[in-house]
Amino acid sequence: MNPLTQLKRVRAQGKTDEDHLSLFLQSREAMGVSPKTLLFYRERLSKFIRAVDYKQVTRRDIGKYLNSIPPNKYGLGTRHASYRAIKTFCR
């Protein structure tokens, strides 16, 4: 496969990933969630989408991703917040 074809595939995949996230956020907005909640979903899920192939994700993959989030001043709260967002997105 030539490099130009590979680049087109990568760009197309990135666009698709962003489209899925955008569609999810639009659905939440239609449900009437607050702007702050939309921001929360965008922050948590954009990191997840970049780190994991979410289209073929397994529980093990999600666990590995969540365990990669280090504790911070909130303890494990950030990890749990990411779990909540991922759970909603995957459903």
N, CA, C and O of each residue as an XYZ file, in Angstrom:
364
protein
N       0.855     -1.179      0.000
C       0.000      0.000      0.000
C       0.899      1.239      0.000
O       1.859      1.324      0.765
N       0.576      2.182     -0.856
C       1.422      3.365     -0.959
C       1.151      4.322      0.217
O       0.091      4.256      0.839
N       2.094      5.193      0.510
C       1.965      6.102      1.658
C       0.756      7.027      1.578
O       0.159      7.346      2.606
N       0.385      7.463      0.376
C      -0.767      8.353      0.233
C      -2.059      7.647      0.644
O      -2.908      8.240      1.310
N      -2.204      6.387      0.249
C      -3.376      5.598      0.627
C      -3.418      5.408      2.135
O      -4.483      5.507      2.745
N      -2.261      5.133      2.741
C      -2.193      4.974      4.194
C      -2.611      6.261      4.895
O      -3.364      6.222      5.868
N      -2.133      7.387      4.412
C      -2.472      8.675      5.018
C      -3.972      8.935      4.920
O      -4.586      9.399      5.880
N      -4.560      8.637      3.765
C      -6.001      8.814      3.607
C      -6.774      7.951      4.584
O      -7.778      8.395      5.140
N      -6.320      6.720      4.804
C      -6.990      5.834      5.761
C      -6.910      6.390      7.176
O      -7.898      6.391      7.910
N      -5.739      6.855      7.547
C      -5.563      7.416      8.887
C      -6.464      8.623      9.076
O      -7.126      8.751     10.106
N      -6.492      9.508      8.091
C      -7.349     10.691      8.184
C      -8.816     10.306      8.246
O      -9.584     10.883      9.016
N      -9.202      9.332      7.438
C     -10.602      8.897      7.432
C     -10.977      8.301      8.781
O     -12.070      8.551      9.288
N     -10.085      7.522      9.362
C     -10.370      6.926     10.668
C     -10.488      8.009     11.728
O     -11.389      7.954     12.565
N      -9.606      8.982     11.708
C      -9.678     10.073     12.676
C     -10.988     10.826     12.564
O     -11.589     11.186     13.576
N     -11.433     11.066     11.345
C     -12.694     11.760     11.128
C     -13.850     10.932     11.659
O     -14.759     11.469     12.293
N     -13.825      9.630     11.408
C     -14.878      8.749     11.895
C     -14.914      8.767     13.411
O     -15.991      8.835     14.004
N     -13.758      8.707     14.043
C     -13.714      8.732     15.501
C     -14.333     10.016     16.031
O     -15.121      9.992     16.977
N     -13.976     11.122     15.425
C     -14.523     12.405     15.870
C     -16.017     12.464     15.609
O     -16.765     13.038     16.400
N     -16.459     11.870     14.500
C     -17.883     11.850     14.196
C     -18.665     11.076     15.253
O     -19.741     11.509     15.666
N     -18.139      9.941     15.691
C     -18.833      9.162     16.723
C     -18.945      9.965     18.020
O     -19.996      9.988     18.661
N     -17.872     10.606     18.384
C     -17.907     11.421     19.601
C     -18.880     12.586     19.429
O     -19.650     12.893     20.338
N     -18.844     13.230     18.269
C     -19.759     14.349     18.013
C     -21.214     13.902     18.056
O     -22.063     14.586     18.628
N     -21.498     12.756     17.452
C     -22.869     12.235     17.481
C     -23.319     11.928     18.905
O     -24.461     12.197     19.279
N     -22.414     11.363     19.690
C     -22.734     11.077     21.085
C     -23.040     12.371     21.834
O     -24.027     12.455     22.565
N     -22.192     13.370     21.648
C     -22.395     14.639     22.338
C     -23.691     15.320     21.887
O     -24.390     15.931     22.695
N     -24.001     15.212     20.606
C     -25.259     15.775     20.109
C     -26.457     15.074     20.750
O     -27.455     15.715     21.077
N     -26.351     13.750     20.927
C     -27.462     13.023     21.552
C     -27.647     13.449     23.005
O     -28.774     13.552     23.490
N     -26.541     13.693     23.692
C     -26.624     14.142     25.093
C     -27.210     15.554     25.158
O     -28.006     15.869     26.043
N     -26.805     16.386     24.217
C     -27.319     17.749     24.181
C     -28.832     17.745     23.919
O     -29.574     18.531     24.508
N     -29.274     16.853     23.030
C     -30.702     16.734     22.735
C     -31.482     16.259     23.965
O     -32.668     16.555     24.117
N     -30.794     15.519     24.836
C     -31.431     15.050     26.068
C     -31.515     16.164     27.112
O     -32.198     16.026     28.127
N     -30.817     17.262     26.849
C     -30.891     18.405     27.740
C     -29.860     18.437     28.849
O     -30.071     19.085     29.874
N     -28.725     17.733     28.653
C     -27.692     17.791     29.686
C     -27.058     19.180     29.686
O     -27.124     19.901     28.691
N     -26.461     19.539     30.780
C     -25.883     20.873     30.918
C     -24.604     21.008     30.085
O     -23.975     20.005     29.747
N     -24.223     22.234     29.757
C     -22.968     22.456     29.030
C     -21.758     21.912     29.787
O     -20.791     21.454     29.178
N     -21.817     21.964     31.094
C     -20.720     21.449     31.910
C     -20.598     19.927     31.755
O     -19.493     19.384     31.714
N     -21.740     19.255     31.670
C     -21.732     17.807     31.474
C     -21.204     17.455     30.098
O     -20.466     16.481     29.949
N     -21.569     18.234     29.087
C     -21.039     18.009     27.742
C     -19.517     18.165     27.717
O     -18.818     17.382     27.072
N     -19.019     19.160     28.408
C     -17.581     19.368     28.497
C     -16.911     18.185     29.195
O     -15.853     17.722     28.768
N     -17.530     17.704     30.261
C     -17.021     16.539     30.983
C     -16.901     15.342     30.036
O     -15.856     14.694     29.983
N     -17.973     15.051     29.289
C     -17.940     13.933     28.353
C     -16.856     14.123     27.297
O     -16.122     13.185     26.986
N     -16.752     15.331     26.745
C     -15.756     15.583     25.708
C     -14.334     15.350     26.233
O     -13.519     14.715     25.564
N     -14.047     15.858     27.411
C     -12.703     15.707     27.985
C     -12.364     14.245     28.255
O     -11.299     13.766     27.866
N     -13.264     13.550     28.914
C     -13.006     12.159     29.286
C     -12.945     11.247     28.065
O     -12.060     10.397     27.973
N     -13.875     11.416     27.130
C     -13.972     10.492     26.004
C     -12.948     10.759     24.913
O     -12.528      9.826     24.229
N     -12.537     12.002     24.735
C     -11.525     12.270     23.707
C     -10.210     11.582     24.075
O      -9.509     11.082     23.195
N      -9.873     11.552     25.344
C      -8.664     10.845     25.788
C      -8.814      9.346     25.573
O      -7.879      8.683     25.125
N      -9.972      8.819     25.888
C     -10.240      7.386     25.721
C     -10.157      6.991     24.248
O      -9.534      5.982     23.916
N     -10.767      7.761     23.375
C     -10.787      7.454     21.941
C      -9.382      7.473     21.347
O      -9.067      6.673     20.466
N      -8.536      8.388     21.830
C      -7.156      8.440     21.334
C      -6.342      7.251     21.824
O      -5.422      6.813     21.133
N      -6.660      6.721     22.999
C      -5.839      5.671     23.599
C      -6.261      4.249     23.229
O      -5.438      3.334     23.247
N      -7.533      4.061     22.894
C      -8.066      2.710     22.713
C      -8.848      2.633     21.402
O      -9.483      3.605     20.993
N      -8.797      1.478     20.752
C      -9.650      1.246     19.583
C     -11.045      0.934     20.114
O     -11.391     -0.228     20.322
N     -11.832      1.964     20.329
C     -13.112      1.815     21.014
C     -14.140      1.026     20.216
O     -15.128      0.560     20.783
N     -13.933      0.870     18.925
C     -14.898      0.121     18.109
C     -14.812     -1.374     18.381
O     -15.781     -2.103     18.168
N     -13.656     -1.834     18.850
C     -13.457     -3.244     19.149
C     -12.967     -3.425     20.584
O     -12.234     -4.368     20.881
N     -13.365     -2.537     21.451
C     -12.862     -2.540     22.818
C     -13.471     -3.691     23.618
O     -14.626     -4.068     23.419
N     -12.671     -4.230     24.516
C     -13.132     -5.275     25.425
C     -13.091     -4.734     26.847
O     -12.529     -3.670     27.108
N     -13.688     -5.476     27.748
C     -13.622     -5.062     29.158
C     -12.176     -4.961     29.634
O     -11.816     -4.068     30.400
N     -11.376     -5.879     29.170
C      -9.954     -5.877     29.551
C      -9.260     -4.598     29.072
O      -8.477     -3.998     29.807
N      -9.554     -4.188     27.834
C      -8.971     -2.952     27.292
C      -9.387     -1.744     28.130
O      -8.571     -0.876     28.438
N     -10.663     -1.704     28.490
C     -11.158     -0.593     29.306
C     -10.471     -0.603     30.666
O     -10.074      0.444     31.175
N     -10.335     -1.781     31.247
C      -9.640     -1.891     32.532
C      -8.201     -1.409     32.458
O      -7.729     -0.693     33.342
N      -7.502     -1.808     31.392
C      -6.114     -1.356     31.211
C      -6.055      0.164     31.080
O      -5.198      0.818     31.675
N      -6.977      0.715     30.293
C      -6.995      2.167     30.113
C      -7.248      2.864     31.452
O      -6.550      3.815     31.804
N      -8.240      2.391     32.187
C      -8.565      3.025     33.468
C      -7.411      2.908     34.459
O      -7.143      3.838     35.220
N      -6.734      1.773     34.449
C      -5.585      1.610     35.347
C      -4.399      2.472     34.942
O      -3.489      2.687     35.743
N      -4.399      2.967     33.714
C      -3.311      3.846     33.278
C      -3.502      5.279     33.790
O      -2.588      6.098     33.705
N      -4.680      5.573     34.317
C      -4.948      6.913     34.855
C      -4.438      6.947     36.297
O      -4.976      6.250     37.157
N      -3.418      7.743     36.566
C      -2.840      7.742     37.911
C      -3.730      8.479     38.918
O      -4.470      9.394     38.555
N      -3.649      8.070     40.175
C      -4.371      8.829     41.202
C      -3.820     10.251     41.263
O      -2.637     10.478     41.008
N      -4.666     11.183     41.596
C      -4.229     12.569     41.735
C      -4.786     13.123     43.045
O      -5.074     12.360     43.967
N      -4.937     14.425     43.133
C      -5.405     15.014     44.383
C      -6.827     14.574     44.733
O      -7.267     14.718     45.874
N      -7.544     14.034     43.736
C      -8.896     13.532     43.979
C      -8.897     12.024     44.250
O      -9.956     11.397     44.282
N      -7.738     11.461     44.440
C      -7.642     10.022     44.644
C      -7.963      9.300     43.346
O      -7.398      9.606     42.296
N      -8.862      8.353     43.428
C      -9.257      7.590     42.241
C     -10.512      8.161     41.588
O     -11.095      7.528     40.707
N     -10.928      9.339     42.009
C     -12.134      9.963     41.474
C     -12.067     10.213     39.980
O     -13.071     10.063     39.283
N     -10.905     10.589     39.478
C     -10.743     10.843     38.049
C     -10.926      9.552     37.267
O     -11.539      9.540     36.200
N     -10.395      8.480     37.802
C     -10.535      7.175     37.157
C     -12.010      6.760     37.104
O     -12.492      6.261     36.088
N     -12.701      6.973     38.201
C     -14.118      6.610     38.257
C     -14.951      7.497     37.321
O     -15.894      7.020     36.690
N     -14.607      8.763     37.235
C     -15.308      9.672     36.325
C     -15.131      9.210     34.880
O     -16.077      9.245     34.093
N     -13.931      8.782     34.536
C     -13.683      8.268     33.191
C     -14.499      7.006     32.948
O     -15.062      6.827     31.867
N     -14.565      6.142     33.938
C     -15.361      4.924     33.818
C     -16.828      5.251     33.526
O     -17.448      4.624     32.667
N     -17.369      6.216     34.231
C     -18.787      6.589     34.041
C     -19.031      7.086     32.622
O     -20.023      6.718     31.992
N     -18.128      7.920     32.120
C     -18.280      8.465     30.774
C     -18.149      7.362     29.721
O     -18.924      7.324     28.765
N     -17.179      6.469     29.889
C     -16.968      5.380     28.941
C     -18.167      4.435     28.938
O     -18.607      3.980     27.882
N     -18.682      4.148     30.112
C     -19.836      3.257     30.226
C     -21.022      3.830     29.463
O     -21.698      3.101     28.735
N     -21.281      5.106     29.616
C     -22.399      5.753     28.927
C     -22.163      5.754     27.413
O     -23.078      5.466     26.642
N     -20.965      6.069     27.000
C     -20.615      6.119     25.579
C     -20.773      4.751     24.914
O     -21.311      4.650     23.812
N     -20.309      3.715     25.579
C     -20.341      2.371     24.993
C     -21.756      1.797     24.938
O     -22.045      0.946     24.097
N     -22.613      2.241     25.801
C     -23.997      1.751     25.770
C     -24.734      2.427     24.667
O     -25.918      2.162     24.462
